[in-house]
Amino acid sequence: MKIGLVGYQGSGKSTVFHWLSGCAPDPGAARSGQAASVPIPEPRLEQLRKLYQPKKVTPATLELVDTPGLSRTHEGNAAKLAVIREADCLVLVIAAFDGCDPAADWKSFEEDLLLADMEVVSGRISRVESSLKKPLPRTEHEQLERELHALRDVLGAMEQGRPLRQSEMSEEQLRATRAFRLLTEKPRMIFFNTKDSTTVAPEWTAGLPPEVPVVAAPAALELELAQLSPEEREEFASAYALDADLRERILRQMMDAAGWLTFFTVSPKEVKAWLLRKGGTALEAADTIHSDMARGFIRAEVMKVSDLVRLGGEKEVRAQHLVRYEPKDYIVQDDDVIYIRFSA
């Protein structure tokens, strides 16, 4: 699961990457993008550690990618957009320094992504139309006709300026566009990169759909603070009224924006956090842990971290009959602790 930091050149995107990932930008990765595996801060892991005293505690991680910055003149953007398409969720880094116009920037960037998607879909429509002019088996001809109809509907929605994530897409439309990894279909979040503030000005988000999460942070300042000793960092954070947990909070917001939740597995050997898409099933959770568990799935035993913490341990939770036995189509919830019972 990849979260792509995207933005125009000069937005401070690589500084945001450096701060959040702890990895200094690599000039050699400027064209292909630089990736880093970033542990997701999770307070519940510490609660479970105290209860189980495991040998190992493993946080869930997200793959953060500093994608190549787009040019406002569009020169060389095609190859950069190909890198961005590989991300599962986009975080738009928008410059909000003195003299910048954040609202104009995010609107312009979204328009660039929409135009890029329209170009991809238009190209496929042209190829399908050419194929339909040739003699084809009846089944293949009908299949291409259905695809063409679906693609024209998708293009029509985009021509009205509507991102695909805001459109109700049919199964046929999803099937026709799946391979393209369209940019306007991806979930997103906006990161306003400020000089020294964590406040999002109302005018920055004018016209932004309410479901798009936003955050403001001074990435360059936070990066400087990260190099200081804990005592110095606390002093400077207090002087600038910065949240000591800002980095952790933003990483969790990214995970939520991407549509993921956290579930847990526990044992004396290891307590571990896992990511699963919201709406994912117990069978998918089993496959996330190990494919053998999915193949031999029998049932899932499910508890809540909150119940374990409240009652003081697993023995007490079982005594209160708070363990649920769920089938493979059970929809996993955030805070679930799951034991997968399976046949080898």
C-alpha positions in Angstrom: 0.0 0.0 0.0 1.7 3.2 -1.2 1.0 6.8 -0.2 2.3 9.2 -2.8 3.4 12.7 -1.8 2.6 14.7 -4.9 2.9 18.3 -5.9 4.5 21.0 -8.1 8.2 21.6 -8.1 9.0 23.9 -5.2 6.1 22.9 -3.0 8.5 21.5 -0.3 7.3 18.0 -1.0 10.7 16.4 -0.4 11.1 18.3 2.9 7.8 16.8 4.0 9.1 13.3 2.9 12.3 13.9 4.9 10.4 14.9 8.0 7.8 12.2 8.0 10.1 9.3 6.9 13.3 10.3 8.5 15.1 9.6 5.2 17.1 12.4 3.5 16.1 13.0 -0.2 18.1 11.0 -2.7 18.9 13.0 -5.8 19.4 9.8 -7.7 15.7 9.0 -7.2 14.4 12.3 -8.6 12.9 10.7 -11.7 11.6 7.4 -10.3 10.5 8.6 -6.9 12.0 7.8 -3.5 10.2 5.3 -1.2 10.5 4.7 2.5 8.8 2.3 4.9 7.4 4.3 7.7 6.1 2.7 11.0 2.6 4.0 11.9 2.5 5.3 15.5 0.0 3.2 17.4 -0.6 3.7 21.1 -2.6 0.5 21.4 0.5 -1.6 20.7 2.0 -0.3 24.0 -1.2 -1.3 25.8 -1.0 -4.8 24.3 2.7 -5.0 25.1 2.0 -4.5 28.8 -0.7 -7.2 28.7 1.2 -9.9 26.8 4.8 -9.1 27.5 5.8 -10.4 24.1 9.4 -10.9 22.8 8.7 -8.6 19.9 6.4 -5.7 19.1 5.8 -4.9 15.4 4.0 -1.8 14.2 2.2 -1.6 10.9 4.0 0.3 8.2 3.0 2.4 5.2 5.1 2.9 2.1 5.6 6.7 1.7 6.8 7.7 -1.8 8.2 11.1 -2.7 7.1 11.3 -6.3 8.7 13.5 -8.9 7.5 17.1 -8.7 5.3 18.1 -11.6 6.2 21.1 -13.8 3.7 23.9 -14.1 4.6 24.1 -17.8 3.8 20.4 -18.1 7.2 19.7 -19.6 8.3 16.2 -18.8 5.2 15.4 -16.8 4.2 12.3 -18.6 6.9 10.1 -17.0 6.3 11.7 -13.6 2.6 11.0 -13.8 3.3 7.3 -14.5 5.1 7.2 -11.1 2.2 8.9 -9.4 -0.2 6.4 -10.8 1.4 3.6 -8.8 0.3 5.1 -5.5 -2.8 3.9 -3.8 -3.5 7.3 -2.1 -2.3 10.8 -3.0 -1.2 13.5 -0.5 -1.1 16.8 -2.3 1.6 19.0 -0.9 0.7 22.6 -1.4 3.0 25.5 -0.7 1.4 27.9 1.8 4.4 30.2 2.4 4.3 33.9 2.1 3.4 35.0 -1.5 1.8 31.7 -2.4 -1.8 31.1 -3.4 -2.6 27.6 -1.9 -6.2 27.5 -3.2 -5.2 28.3 -6.8 -2.4 25.7 -6.5 -4.5 22.7 -5.4 -7.2 23.5 -8.0 -4.6 23.8 -10.7 -2.9 20.5 -9.7 -6.3 18.7 -9.6 -7.0 20.0 -13.1 -3.7 18.7 -14.3 -4.5 15.2 -12.9 -8.0 15.3 -14.5 -6.5 16.3 -17.9 -4.0 13.5 -17.6 -6.8 11.0 -16.9 -8.8 12.3 -19.8 -5.9 11.8 -22.1 -5.5 8.2 -21.0 -9.2 7.3 -21.5 -9.4 9.2 -24.8 -6.4 7.2 -26.1 -8.0 3.9 -25.1 -11.3 5.0 -26.8 -9.5 5.7 -30.0 -7.8 2.3 -29.9 -11.1 0.5 -29.2 -12.8 2.3 -32.1 -10.0 1.3 -34.4 -10.4 -2.3 -33.4 -14.1 -2.3 -33.9 -13.6 -1.4 -37.6 -11.8 -4.7 -38.1 -13.4 -8.1 -38.6 -13.7 -9.7 -35.1 -15.4 -12.7 -33.5 -18.8 -11.8 -32.3 -17.9 -12.3 -28.6 -14.9 -10.0 -28.8 -16.8 -7.4 -30.8 -19.6 -7.3 -28.1 -17.0 -7.1 -25.4 -15.3 -4.1 -27.0 -18.7 -2.4 -27.6 -19.4 -2.7 -23.9 -16.0 -1.3 -23.0 -16.4 1.6 -25.5 -19.8 2.5 -24.0 -18.3 2.4 -20.4 -15.3 4.5 -21.4 -17.4 7.1 -23.1 -19.5 7.5 -20.0 -16.3 7.8 -17.9 -14.9 10.4 -20.2 -18.2 12.3 -20.2 -18.1 12.6 -16.4 -14.5 13.9 -16.5 -15.4 16.4 -19.2 -17.8 17.9 -16.7 -14.9 18.5 -14.3 -15.9 15.7 -12.0 -13.2 13.5 -10.4 -13.9 9.8 -10.7 -13.8 9.4 -6.9 -16.9 11.6 -6.8 -18.7 9.5 -9.5 -20.9 6.5 -9.0 -19.1 4.1 -11.3 -20.7 0.9 -12.6 -19.0 -2.5 -12.5 -18.5 -2.2 -16.3 -16.8 1.2 -15.9 -14.6 0.0 -13.1 -13.6 -3.0 -15.2 -12.8 -0.8 -18.2 -10.6 1.6 -16.3 -9.0 -0.6 -13.7 -5.7 -1.1 -15.5 -5.2 2.6 -16.0 -4.9 3.4 -12.3 -6.6 6.7 -12.9 -5.4 9.6 -10.8 -8.8 11.2 -10.1 -10.1 7.9 -8.7 -7.6 7.7 -5.9 -8.4 8.9 -2.4 -6.5 12.0 -1.4 -5.5 14.3 1.4 -4.1 17.9 1.2 -1.0 18.9 3.1 -0.6 22.7 3.3 3.2 23.2 3.8 3.4 26.4 5.8 6.3 28.5 7.2 5.5 28.2 10.9 1.8 27.5 11.4 -0.5 24.5 11.8 -3.7 26.5 11.0 -5.5 25.9 7.8 -6.9 29.3 6.5 -10.5 29.1 5.4 -9.7 30.6 2.0 -7.2 27.8 1.2 -10.0 25.2 1.1 -12.7 27.2 -0.7 -14.3 24.9 -3.2 -12.6 21.8 -1.7 -15.0 18.8 -1.3 -15.7 18.4 2.4 -14.7 14.7 2.4 -11.1 15.6 1.5 -9.0 15.7 4.7 -6.6 18.6 5.1 -3.7 19.4 7.4 -1.2 22.3 7.8 2.3 21.9 9.1 5.6 23.7 8.8 7.7 20.8 7.4 11.0 22.7 7.2 10.7 23.9 10.8 9.6 20.5 12.0 12.5 18.9 10.3 14.9 21.3 12.1 13.2 20.5 15.4 13.7 16.8 14.7 17.4 17.3 14.8 17.4 18.7 18.3 17.6 17.0 21.6 14.3 16.2 23.3 14.7 19.1 25.7 15.5 21.6 23.0 12.7 20.3 20.8 10.2 20.7 23.6 11.4 24.3 24.2 11.1 25.3 20.5 7.8 23.5 20.0 6.4 25.4 22.9 7.7 28.7 21.5 6.0 28.1 18.1 2.9 26.5 19.7 3.5 23.2 17.8 1.9 19.9 18.6 4.5 17.5 19.9 2.6 14.6 18.3 2.0 16.4 15.0 4.0 13.9 12.9 2.3 10.9 14.4 -1.1 12.5 14.0 -0.5 13.3 10.3 0.7 9.7 9.6 -2.5 8.3 11.1 -4.5 10.8 9.1 -2.8 9.6 5.9 -3.7 6.0 6.8 -7.3 7.0 7.4 -7.5 9.0 4.1 -6.2 6.0 2.3 -9.1 3.9 3.6 -7.2 1.6 5.9 -7.8 0.3 9.4 -5.7 -1.4 12.0 -6.2 -4.8 13.4 -3.9 -6.8 15.7 -2.5 -10.3 16.3 -1.2 -11.2 19.8 0.9 -14.0 21.3 3.8 -14.3 23.8 6.2 -14.2 20.8 4.8 -11.2 19.1 2.2 -8.4 19.2 1.7 -7.0 15.8 -0.4 -4.3 14.1 -1.7 -4.9 10.5 -3.3 -2.7 7.9 -6.4 -3.8 6.1 -8.7 -1.8 3.8 -11.9 -0.6 5.4 -14.6 -3.1 4.5 -12.1 -6.0 4.4 -13.2 -9.4 5.5 -11.8 -11.9 8.0 -10.6 -14.0 5.1 -8.7 -11.0 3.7 -7.2 -10.4 7.1 -6.1 -14.0 7.2 -4.5 -13.6 3.8 -2.7 -10.5 5.0 -1.1 -12.5 7.8 -0.3 -15.5 5.7 -1.8 -17.1 2.6 -1.9 -20.5 4.3 -4.3 -19.1 6.8 -6.6 -17.9 4.1 -6.5 -21.3 2.2 -7.4 -23.3 5.4 -9.6 -20.7 7.0 -12.1 -22.2 9.6 -13.1 -19.2 11.7 -11.8 -16.0 13.3 -11.8 -15.5 17.0 -12.3 -11.7 17.6 -11.7 -9.5 20.6 -11.4 -5.8 21.1 -8.3 -4.1 22.3 -10.5 -1.8 24.4 -12.0 -4.8 26.2 -8.6 -6.3 26.9 -7.4 -3.1 28.4 -10.5 -2.4 30.3 -10.7 -5.9 31.9 -7.0 -6.5 32.3 -6.3 -9.3 29.9 -7.5 -12.1 27.6 -8.5 -14.5 30.4 -10.9 -11.9 31.7 -12.3 -11.1 28.3 -13.0 -14.8 27.7 -14.6 -15.2 31.1 -17.0 -12.3 30.2 -17.8 -14.1 26.9 -16.6 -11.2 24.9 -14.8 -13.3 22.3 -16.8 -13.6 19.1 -16.5 -16.4 16.6 -16.8 -15.0 13.1 -17.0 -16.5 9.6 -14.8 -15.6 6.6 -17.1 -12.9 5.4 -17.0 -11.0 8.7 -16.2 -7.3 8.2 -13.1 -6.5 10.2 -13.3 -3.5 12.5 -10.6 -1.1 13.7 -9.5 -2.2 17.2 -10.1 -5.9 16.5 -7.6 -8.5 17.9 -7.9 -11.6 15.7 -6.9 -15.2 16.1 -7.3 -17.1 12.8 -8.2 -20.8 13.2 -7.2 -22.7 10.1 -6.4 -26.2 8.9 -2.9 -26.7 7.6 
